Amino acid sequence: MIMHRNTTRTLLASLIASLFIPLGAQAADAELMKKIEAMAKEIESLRAQVQANQEANRQAIADVREVKEKVQKNEEKSLDKWLTVGGDYQFRVDSLAGETKTFTDVNATFANAQNQLQAAFFANPSPANAAALSGLMGFAQGMAGVQTFSQAQAFMGANAAMAGAIGGYAVTVPSYKPKNETLYSNRFALDLNMKAAQDVSVSARLLMYKTFGASDEGATTNSGSAPFFADRVGVFDGTLGHIPSSSFLNVDRVYATWSNIAEQDIWFSVGRRPSTHGAPSHLRANTARPGTGGTPALLVDYAFDGMTVGWAPDIDALPGAYGKLCYGRGYESGFSKALTNSLEDTDMVGLSVVPIDTDPLRVWLQWNRGMNIFDAPKMASTYFGTTMPKTNLGDIDWYGLGALGTIKRVGPGELNWFADAGMSVTHPNDKVSSQFGFQGLMTGAFFNPEAPSSKTGSAIYVGLRYDLPSKTKLGVEYNHGSKNWITFAPAAGDSWTSKVGTRGNVYEVYAIQELNARPISSVMAKSFFRLGFQYYDFQYTGSNNWVGAPVRISDVNGQMMTTAPLAKAYNAYATFEVKF
């Protein structure tokens, strides 16, 4: 009975409680919906804020990007980003002395014959004097019309009497000792390197070179008398700025370079080339080693206009290796169909292979061919008047093999060394130079034409430079050229003549002392003094001249020659130089 009552009470309580459950659930649901609605509104508000923040961030990023682009453009436009300026100044004093051999001055002989025959005619205009004067004029005009070896033979046979008569007016120059104890000169160069666009640049070098107290090249050409060497007769296109002449700042080189072609280490360059003062002449000049733009100084030292295609493959076994194919124009002949012009352009092609180029060792192989070589460059106000090419004498091949390197920790300093060898091979045609007495490409003598034949010459160029920690550098160099050696280096900086073209021996010693001064304009800036001495021992005539056959110096004895034959020459020099 009691259990029944308890059960009934429990059931009754449960029933009553169940009646109130819907009312509580409804109230809870309503409260939950309010919270959900409030949260939804809050979420929507947060979403709007996030969107606003994202838009603000995007705008900020765009603003930053725009600012960066403007800064980059301004930096690219700033001078220090696209323009590099450098250069050098050199003060130099030379003390020159030499010794010639007795010879007959061709130019003076013809001038003497003309002057004496004219004087005789004006003093006594007799038929005989008139005939003699007109005969000389006709002889000179006939000479100008001779073009080939066979024509020269025929002309000399038909005019033997007149040639002999001209010999009667010979101006013989006895052996003498030319001297210039103090030849002062200033040289100034301005280097400009401009980054025009990605992988495209322009490089330029402006150059001035003059002697103290003169605005022409007379001090180095033996002005008023027969010059000593063909490369020092006057200044012409390939030597302008490299031989002392005037205070004009000329464009020595300017060329544009396109690099990284097809995303490879391939480049193309065109303009007035960096084809002067190449390796190993940089050691004596105390300049940086020439890069891929230079040419071996033993074969070429001439300011060419031309172009180059180069490639530097990435070969582990050949560090720094590169090769290049070069073309240059040495003389532009003009319209070939002109009635008075039968000249061809003088061009040069070259192939350079450098299988290794590192600080310890650099090796190079070079081949050049000069085509349609002229007999004389275009020059004004020389001992021979205004000269210009009159004929093309043939072609010349050049071959070169050289190496240089640095050996560190040789005693207290380091040793720089180089060795270079060259060979020249001429390929004459049947033409002769009428303005030089029917001489051909390394053949014949004045009024003594020789049948064309190929001539092979050779040369060596070796040297050492020892660099001490005191910034003192001591150097020694030796050159030897054979009888038929001919190079193409008239722009070399030697005062007498380009020593690399000497037919004989050249000995040189020098000392360089750099100032212990902190560089300011660039990390490469430096100042130094240089003292040196050169001794030329000529064994054959015609150094640096491809017109006419060489003659052994010991055999020279009054022959008709256009240049004064030097047997020996000396040059003591000193410089003060600043690189900036």
C-alpha positions as CSV (number, residue, x, y, z in Angstrom):
1,M,0.0,0.0,0.0
2,I,2.8,2.3,0.9
3,M,4.7,1.5,-2.3
4,H,1.7,2.2,-4.4
5,R,1.3,5.6,-2.9
6,N,4.9,6.5,-3.6
7,T,4.6,5.4,-7.2
8,T,1.5,7.4,-7.7
9,R,3.1,10.5,-6.3
10,T,6.1,10.1,-8.6
11,L,3.9,9.7,-11.7
12,L,1.8,12.7,-10.7
13,A,4.9,14.9,-10.2
14,S,6.3,13.9,-13.5
15,L,3.1,14.6,-15.3
16,I,2.9,18.1,-13.7
17,A,6.5,18.8,-14.7
18,S,6.0,17.8,-18.2
19,L,3.3,20.3,-18.6
20,F,5.7,23.2,-17.9
21,I,8.6,22.0,-20.3
22,P,7.3,23.5,-23.6
23,L,7.0,26.9,-21.9
24,G,10.7,26.8,-20.8
25,A,11.9,25.6,-24.2
26,Q,10.0,28.3,-26.0
27,A,11.6,30.9,-23.8
28,A,15.1,29.5,-24.3
29,D,14.6,29.3,-28.1
30,A,13.6,32.9,-28.3
31,E,16.6,34.0,-26.3
32,L,18.9,31.9,-28.5
33,M,17.4,33.5,-31.7
34,K,18.2,36.9,-30.3
35,K,21.8,35.9,-29.6
36,I,22.1,34.4,-33.1
37,E,20.7,37.5,-34.7
38,A,23.0,39.7,-32.7
39,M,26.0,37.5,-33.6
40,A,25.0,37.6,-37.3
41,K,25.0,41.3,-37.2
42,E,28.3,41.4,-35.5
43,I,29.7,38.9,-38.1
44,E,28.4,41.1,-40.9
45,S,30.0,44.1,-39.3
46,L,33.3,42.3,-38.9
47,R,33.1,41.1,-42.5
48,A,32.6,44.6,-43.7
49,Q,35.6,45.8,-41.6
50,V,37.7,42.9,-43.0
51,Q,36.8,43.9,-46.6
52,A,37.6,47.5,-45.9
53,N,40.9,46.5,-44.3
54,Q,41.7,44.3,-47.3
55,E,40.9,47.1,-49.7
56,A,43.0,49.5,-47.7
57,N,45.9,46.9,-47.7
58,R,45.6,46.5,-51.5
59,Q,45.8,50.2,-52.0
60,A,48.7,50.5,-49.6
61,I,50.5,47.7,-51.5
62,A,49.8,49.5,-54.8
63,D,51.0,52.8,-53.3
64,V,54.2,51.1,-52.1
65,R,54.7,49.4,-55.4
66,E,54.2,52.8,-57.2
67,V,56.7,54.5,-54.9
68,K,59.2,51.7,-55.4
69,E,58.8,52.0,-59.2
70,K,59.3,55.7,-59.0
71,V,62.4,55.3,-56.8
72,Q,63.8,52.7,-59.2
73,K,63.2,54.9,-62.2
74,N,64.8,57.8,-60.4
75,E,67.8,55.6,-59.4
76,E,68.1,54.3,-63.0
77,K,68.1,57.9,-64.2
78,S,70.7,59.0,-61.7
79,L,74.2,59.4,-63.1
80,D,75.9,57.0,-60.7
81,K,73.6,54.2,-61.9
82,W,74.1,54.5,-65.7
83,L,77.3,56.5,-66.2
84,T,80.8,55.8,-65.1
85,V,83.5,58.4,-65.6
86,G,87.2,57.7,-65.5
87,G,90.4,58.5,-67.3
88,D,94.1,59.2,-66.9
89,Y,96.7,61.9,-67.3
90,Q,100.4,61.5,-68.2
91,F,103.2,63.9,-68.2
92,R,106.2,62.4,-70.0
93,V,109.8,63.5,-70.8
94,D,111.9,61.7,-73.4
95,S,115.6,62.0,-74.0
96,L,116.3,60.6,-77.5
97,A,119.5,59.8,-79.3
98,G,120.4,57.8,-82.4
99,E,122.8,57.1,-85.1
100,T,122.0,56.9,-88.8
101,K,123.7,55.4,-91.8
102,T,124.7,57.3,-95.0
103,F,121.9,57.3,-97.5
104,T,120.5,59.2,-100.5
105,D,117.3,61.1,-99.6
106,V,114.8,60.4,-102.4
107,N,112.5,63.3,-101.6
108,A,115.4,65.8,-101.4
109,T,116.9,64.4,-104.6
110,F,113.8,65.0,-106.6
111,A,113.3,68.4,-105.1
112,N,116.9,69.3,-105.9
113,A,116.6,68.2,-109.5
114,Q,113.4,70.2,-110.0
115,N,114.8,73.3,-108.3
116,Q,118.1,73.2,-110.3
117,L,116.4,72.6,-113.6
118,Q,113.9,75.3,-113.0
119,A,116.6,77.7,-112.0
120,A,118.6,76.9,-115.1
121,F,115.6,77.4,-117.4
122,F,114.7,80.7,-115.9
123,A,118.3,81.9,-116.1
124,N,118.6,80.7,-119.7
125,P,115.4,79.5,-121.3
126,S,117.3,77.6,-124.0
127,P,115.8,74.6,-125.8
128,A,118.2,72.3,-124.0
129,N,117.2,73.6,-120.6
130,A,113.5,73.5,-121.5
131,A,113.9,69.9,-122.7
132,A,115.6,68.9,-119.5
133,L,112.9,70.5,-117.4
134,S,110.0,69.0,-119.4
135,G,111.8,65.6,-119.4
136,L,111.8,65.6,-115.6
137,M,108.1,66.5,-115.5
138,G,107.3,63.8,-118.1
139,F,109.3,61.3,-116.1
140,A,107.4,62.1,-112.9
141,Q,104.0,61.9,-114.8
142,G,105.1,58.6,-116.3
143,M,106.0,57.2,-112.9
144,A,102.5,58.0,-111.6
145,G,101.0,55.9,-114.3
146,V,102.9,52.7,-113.4
147,Q,100.8,50.2,-111.6
148,T,102.4,46.7,-112.0
149,F,105.8,45.1,-111.7
150,S,106.0,44.5,-115.5
151,Q,105.1,48.1,-116.2
152,A,107.8,49.2,-113.7
153,Q,110.4,47.1,-115.5
154,A,109.3,48.5,-118.9
155,F,109.4,52.1,-117.6
156,M,112.8,51.8,-116.0
157,G,114.2,50.2,-119.2
158,A,112.7,53.0,-121.4
159,N,113.8,55.8,-119.0
160,A,117.2,54.5,-117.8
161,A,118.9,57.7,-119.0
162,M,116.6,60.0,-117.1
163,A,116.9,57.9,-114.0
164,G,120.6,58.1,-114.3
165,A,120.4,61.9,-114.8
166,I,118.3,62.2,-111.6
167,G,121.1,60.4,-109.8
168,G,123.3,63.4,-110.7
169,Y,121.2,65.5,-108.4
170,A,121.4,63.1,-105.6
171,V,121.3,64.5,-102.1
172,T,123.4,62.3,-100.0
173,V,122.9,62.5,-96.2
174,P,126.0,61.5,-94.3
175,S,125.7,59.5,-91.1
176,Y,124.7,61.7,-88.2
177,K,123.5,61.4,-84.7
178,P,120.0,62.8,-84.2
179,K,119.3,64.0,-80.6
180,N,116.4,65.5,-78.6
181,E,117.5,65.8,-75.0
182,T,114.2,67.0,-73.5
183,L,110.9,66.1,-75.4
184,Y,108.0,67.0,-73.0
185,S,104.5,65.8,-73.7
186,N,101.0,65.8,-72.1
187,R,98.5,63.1,-72.6
188,F,94.9,63.2,-71.3
189,A,92.2,60.6,-71.6
190,L,88.5,60.6,-70.5
191,D,86.7,57.3,-70.3
192,L,82.9,57.1,-70.3
193,N,80.9,54.0,-69.8
194,M,77.1,54.3,-70.2
195,K,74.4,51.7,-69.5
196,A,71.7,52.5,-72.0
197,A,69.4,49.6,-71.4
198,Q,69.4,46.1,-70.0
199,D,72.4,44.3,-71.6
200,V,73.2,47.3,-73.9
201,S,76.0,49.7,-73.1
202,V,78.1,52.3,-74.8
203,S,81.8,52.9,-74.0
204,A,83.9,55.9,-75.2
205,R,87.4,57.1,-74.7
206,L,88.4,60.7,-75.6
207,L,92.1,61.3,-76.0
208,M,94.5,64.2,-76.4
209,Y,98.3,63.9,-76.8
210,K,100.6,66.8,-77.6
211,T,104.2,68.0,-77.1
212,F,105.1,71.0,-75.0
213,G,105.4,74.1,-77.2
214,A,103.9,72.5,-80.4
215,S,100.5,71.7,-81.8
216,D,101.7,69.3,-84.5
217,E,103.6,66.0,-84.8
218,G,106.9,67.6,-86.0
219,A,108.9,66.7,-82.9
220,T,108.4,62.9,-83.5
221,T,108.6,62.9,-87.3
222,N,111.9,64.7,-87.7
223,S,110.1,67.6,-89.3
224,G,112.0,69.2,-92.2
225,S,114.1,66.2,-92.8
226,A,113.6,62.6,-93.8
227,P,111.6,60.7,-91.1
228,F,113.2,57.7,-89.5
229,F,110.2,55.2,-89.6
230,A,107.1,54.7,-91.6
231,D,104.9,54.8,-88.5
232,R,106.3,58.2,-87.5
233,V,105.9,60.0,-90.9
234,G,102.8,61.7,-89.7
235,V,99.5,61.2,-87.8
236,F,96.7,59.3,-89.6
237,D,93.4,57.7,-88.7
238,G,94.7,54.7,-86.8
239,T,97.2,56.7,-84.7
240,L,95.3,59.9,-83.9
241,G,95.7,60.6,-80.2
242,H,98.5,58.0,-79.8
243,I,101.2,60.1,-81.4
244,P,101.8,63.6,-80.0
245,S,100.1,66.1,-82.3
246,S,97.6,68.6,-81.0
247,S,95.5,69.7,-77.9
248,F,92.3,68.6,-79.6
249,L,90.3,66.0,-77.5
250,N,89.5,63.4,-80.2
251,V,87.3,60.3,-80.0
252,D,89.8,57.5,-79.7
253,R,87.2,54.8,-79.3
254,V,83.4,54.5,-79.0
255,Y,81.4,51.4,-79.4
256,A,78.1,49.9,-78.4
257,T,77.9,46.4,-76.9
258,W,74.9,44.0,-76.7
259,S,75.6,41.3,-74.2
260,N,73.8,38.2,-72.9
261,I,72.4,37.4,-76.3
262,A,69.8,34.6,-76.1
263,E,70.5,34.5,-72.4
264,Q,74.0,33.1,-73.2
265,D,77.4,34.7,-72.6
266,I,77.4,35.9,-76.2
267,W,78.1,39.5,-77.2
268,F,78.1,41.8,-80.2
269,S,80.0,45.0,-80.3
270,V,80.3,47.6,-83.0
271,G,82.1,51.0,-83.3
272,R,85.6,52.4,-83.0
273,R,87.3,49.4,-81.4
274,P,89.4,48.9,-78.2
275,S,92.2,47.6,-80.5
276,T,95.2,49.5,-79.0
277,H,97.6,48.9,-76.1
278,G,96.6,45.2,-75.6
279,A,98.3,42.6,-73.5
280,P,101.1,42.3,-72.5
281,S,101.9,46.0,-72.8
282,H,99.6,46.7,-69.8
283,L,102.4,45.6,-67.5
284,R,104.8,48.3,-68.6
285,A,101.9,50.9,-68.7
286,N,100.9,49.8,-65.1
287,T,97.3,49.4,-66.1
288,A,94.7,46.7,-65.6
289,R,94.9,43.6,-67.7
290,P,92.8,44.1,-70.9
291,G,89.5,42.3,-70.9
292,T,87.8,40.5,-73.8
293,G,88.0,43.6,-75.9
294,G,91.7,43.8,-76.3
295,T,94.1,42.5,-79.0
296,P,97.7,41.2,-78.6
297,A,100.0,44.2,-78.8
298,L,102.6,42.2,-80.8
299,L,100.2,41.9,-83.8
300,V,97.8,44.8,-83.7
301,D,98.1,48.3,-82.1
302,Y,95.8,50.4,-84.4
303,A,92.6,52.3,-83.8
304,F,90.2,50.3,-86.0
305,D,86.5,50.9,-86.8
306,G,84.8,47.6,-86.9
307,M,82.8,45.0,-85.1
308,T,83.1,41.9,-82.9
309,V,81.1,38.8,-82.1
310,G,82.3,36.9,-79.0
311,W,81.3,33.9,-76.9
312,A,82.5,32.8,-73.5
313,P,81.4,29.2,-72.9
314,D,81.2,27.8,-69.4
315,I,83.8,25.0,-69.4
316,D,85.1,23.9,-66.0
317,A,88.4,22.6,-67.5
318,L,88.9,26.0,-69.3
319,P,88.2,28.8,-66.7
320,G,87.6,32.2,-68.3
321,A,87.8,30.8,-71.9
322,Y,86.3,32.8,-74.7
323,G,86.6,33.3,-78.4
324,K,85.7,36.2,-80.8
325,L,85.6,37.0,-84.4
326,C,86.6,40.5,-85.3
327,Y,86.4,42.7,-88.4
328,G,87.9,46.2,-89.0
329,R,88.2,48.7,-91.8
330,G,91.6,50.3,-92.0
331,Y,90.9,52.5,-95.1
332,E,87.7,53.5,-96.9
333,S,88.5,54.0,-100.6
334,G,85.3,55.7,-101.6
335,F,83.4,55.1,-104.8
336,S,85.0,52.3,-106.7
337,K,83.6,53.3,-110.1
338,A,85.1,56.8,-110.0
339,L,87.2,57.5,-113.1
340,T,90.3,58.2,-111.1
341,N,89.9,55.5,-108.3
342,S,90.8,51.9,-108.7
343,L,91.6,51.3,-105.0
344,E,89.9,48.7,-102.8
345,D,89.0,49.1,-99.2
346,T,91.7,48.0,-96.7
347,D,90.0,45.5,-94.3
348,M,91.1,43.2,-91.5
349,V,89.5,40.1,-90.1
350,G,90.7,38.3,-87.0
351,L,90.0,35.2,-84.9
352,S,91.0,35.2,-81.2
353,V,90.8,32.2,-79.0
354,V,91.7,32.5,-75.3
355,P,91.4,28.9,-73.8
356,I,92.2,30.1,-70.3
357,D,92.0,33.5,-68.6
358,T,92.8,33.5,-64.9
359,D,95.0,35.5,-62.6
360,P,97.7,32.9,-62.5
361,L,97.6,32.2,-66.2
362,R,96.3,33.6,-69.5
363,V,96.9,32.0,-72.9
364,W,95.9,33.4,-76.3
365,L,96.0,32.4,-79.9
366,Q,95.4,35.0,-82.6
367,W,95.0,35.0,-86.4
368,N,94.6,38.2,-88.5
369,R,94.4,38.9,-92.2
370,G,94.9,42.3,-93.6
371,M,93.4,42.6,-97.1
372,N,94.2,45.0,-99.9
373,I,97.0,46.6,-97.9
374,F,97.6,50.2,-99.0
375,D,101.0,51.7,-99.8
376,A,100.7,54.8,-97.7
377,P,98.0,56.1,-95.3
378,K,96.3,59.5,-95.8
379,M,98.4,62.1,-94.0
380,A,98.7,65.9,-94.2
381,S,101.7,68.2,-94.0
382,T,104.4,65.5,-94.0
383,Y,107.9,65.6,-95.3
384,F,106.4,64.1,-98.5
385,G,103.5,66.6,-98.5
386,T,100.0,65.2,-98.3
387,T,100.1,61.5,-98.8
388,M,97.3,59.0,-99.5
389,P,96.9,55.5,-100.7
390,K,97.7,55.1,-104.4
391,T,97.5,51.3,-104.8
392,N,96.8,48.0,-103.0
393,L,99.8,45.9,-102.7
394,G,98.3,42.6,-101.5
395,D,97.4,40.7,-98.3
396,I,99.2,39.9,-95.0
397,D,98.5,37.0,-92.6
398,W,99.5,37.2,-88.9
399,Y,99.7,34.4,-86.4
400,G,100.3,34.8,-82.7
401,L,100.7,32.6,-79.6
402,G,101.2,34.0,-76.2
403,A,100.8,33.6,-72.4
404,L,101.2,35.7,-69.3
405,G,100.7,35.0,-65.6
406,T,101.5,35.9,-62.0
407,I,103.5,33.9,-59.5
408,K,102.8,35.0,-56.0
409,R,105.0,34.8,-53.0
410,V,108.3,35.1,-54.8
411,G,110.4,36.4,-52.0
412,P,108.6,39.5,-50.6
413,G,106.7,40.2,-53.8
414,E,105.0,38.6,-56.8
415,L,106.4,38.0,-60.3
416,N,104.5,38.8,-63.5
417,W,105.8,37.2,-66.6
418,F,104.8,37.0,-70.3
419,A,106.0,35.4,-73.6
420,D,104.5,36.2,-77.0
421,A,105.5,35.0,-80.5
422,G,104.3,36.2,-83.8
423,M,104.6,35.3,-87.5
424,S,103.8,37.4,-90.6
425,V,103.3,36.0,-94.1
426,T,102.9,38.4,-97.0
427,H,100.8,37.7,-100.2
428,P,101.8,40.4,-102.7
429,N,100.0,41.0,-105.9
430,D,101.7,42.2,-109.0
431,K,101.2,45.9,-108.2
432,V,103.9,48.3,-107.1
433,S,103.9,51.7,-105.5
434,S,104.6,54.5,-108.0
435,Q,105.0,57.0,-105.2
436,F,107.8,54.9,-103.6
437,G,109.8,54.1,-106.7
438,F,108.1,50.9,-107.7
439,Q,108.5,49.0,-104.5
440,G,106.0,46.3,-103.7
441,L,104.8,44.5,-100.6
442,M,108.1,43.7,-98.8
443,T,109.8,43.6,-102.3
444,G,112.2,45.8,-104.3
445,A,114.0,49.0,-103.7
446,F,113.6,52.6,-105.0
447,F,113.9,52.4,-108.8
448,N,114.7,48.7,-108.5
449,P,111.5,46.8,-108.8
450,E,111.4,43.1,-107.7
451,A,109.1,40.3,-108.8
452,P,106.4,39.7,-106.2
453,S,107.2,36.9,-103.8
454,S,105.8,35.9,-100.4
455,K,108.0,36.8,-97.4
456,T,107.8,35.2,-93.9
457,G,108.9,37.0,-90.8
458,S,108.8,36.2,-87.1
459,A,109.1,38.0,-83.7
460,I,109.3,37.3,-80.0
461,Y,108.3,39.5,-77.1
462,V,109.1,38.5,-73.5
463,G,109.3,40.2,-70.2
464,L,109.1,40.2,-66.4
465,R,107.8,42.6,-63.8
466,Y,108.5,42.1,-60.1
467,D,106.0,43.8,-57.7
468,L,107.2,44.6,-54.2
469,P,105.0,45.4,-51.2
470,S,106.3,48.9,-51.2
471,K,104.4,49.5,-54.5
472,T,107.7,49.5,-56.3
473,K,107.6,47.6,-59.6
474,L,110.7,46.6,-61.6
475,G,110.4,45.4,-65.1
476,V,112.5,44.2,-68.0
477,E,111.4,43.4,-71.6
478,Y,113.0,42.1,-74.8
479,N,111.9,42.2,-78.4
480,H,113.3,40.6,-81.5
481,G,112.1,40.8,-85.1
482,S,113.5,39.0,-88.1
483,K,114.4,40.5,-91.4
484,N,111.0,40.2,-93.0
485,W,108.9,40.7,-89.8
486,I,106.1,43.2,-90.2
487,T,103.3,44.0,-87.7
488,F,100.4,46.4,-87.7
489,A,101.2,48.5,-84.6
490,P,101.7,52.1,-85.5
491,A,99.7,53.4,-82.5
492,A,102.1,51.9,-79.9
493,G,103.3,54.5,-77.4
494,D,107.1,54.2,-78.1
495,S,108.6,57.6,-79.1
496,W,111.2,56.4,-81.7
497,T,109.0,53.7,-83.4
498,S,106.8,50.8,-82.2
499,K,109.3,48.5,-80.7
500,V,107.2,45.4,-81.5
501,G,107.8,46.1,-85.2
502,T,111.6,46.4,-84.9
503,R,113.7,44.3,-87.3
504,G,116.4,43.7,-84.8
505,N,116.5,43.8,-81.0
506,V,115.0,46.1,-78.4
507,Y,116.0,46.0,-74.7
508,E,114.0,47.9,-72.1
509,V,114.2,48.3,-68.3
510,Y,111.8,50.3,-66.2
511,A,110.9,51.1,-62.6
512,I,107.4,52.1,-61.3
513,Q,106.8,53.7,-57.9
514,E,103.2,54.2,-56.9
515,L,102.2,56.8,-54.4
516,N,100.9,55.5,-51.1
517,A,97.7,57.6,-51.4
518,R,94.1,56.6,-50.6
519,P,92.0,56.3,-53.8
520,I,89.0,58.7,-53.9
521,S,87.6,58.8,-57.4
522,S,87.4,55.0,-57.7
523,V,89.0,51.9,-56.2
524,M,91.3,51.7,-59.3
525,A,92.6,55.3,-58.9
526,K,96.3,55.6,-58.4
527,S,99.3,57.8,-59.1
528,F,102.8,56.8,-59.9
529,F,106.2,57.7,-61.4
530,R,107.8,55.6,-64.1
531,L,111.5,55.6,-65.2
532,G,112.7,53.6,-68.2
533,F,115.3,53.1,-70.8
534,Q,115.1,51.6,-74.3
535,Y,117.9,50.5,-76.6
536,Y,117.1,49.7,-80.2
537,D,119.6,47.6,-82.1
538,F,118.4,47.7,-85.7
539,Q,119.7,44.8,-87.9
540,Y,117.6,45.6,-91.1
541,T,116.0,48.7,-92.5
542,G,112.3,49.3,-92.8
543,S,111.0,48.5,-89.3
544,N,107.2,48.9,-89.2
545,N,107.2,49.4,-93.0
546,W,105.7,46.9,-95.5
547,V,106.7,48.8,-98.6
548,G,110.1,47.6,-100.0
549,A,112.5,44.9,-99.1
550,P,114.6,45.2,-95.9
551,V,118.3,45.9,-96.3
552,R,120.9,44.7,-93.7
553,I,122.0,47.8,-91.8
554,S,125.7,46.9,-92.3
555,D,125.1,47.0,-96.1
556,V,123.5,50.4,-96.2
557,N,125.9,52.8,-98.0
558,G,124.3,55.7,-99.8
559,Q,121.3,53.8,-101.3
560,M,118.2,55.8,-102.4
561,M,115.7,55.6,-99.5
562,T,112.6,57.5,-98.4
563,T,113.4,57.2,-94.7
564,A,116.6,57.8,-92.8
565,P,118.1,54.4,-91.8
566,L,118.8,54.3,-88.1
567,A,121.4,51.8,-86.9
568,K,121.0,52.4,-83.2
569,A,118.6,54.4,-81.0
570,Y,118.3,55.2,-77.3
571,N,115.5,56.6,-75.2
572,A,115.6,57.5,-71.5
573,Y,112.1,58.5,-70.3
574,A,110.3,59.5,-67.2
575,T,106.5,59.9,-66.6
576,F,104.2,61.1,-63.9
577,E,100.8,59.5,-64.3
578,V,97.4,59.7,-62.6
579,K,94.6,57.1,-63.1
580,F,91.2,58.2,-61.9
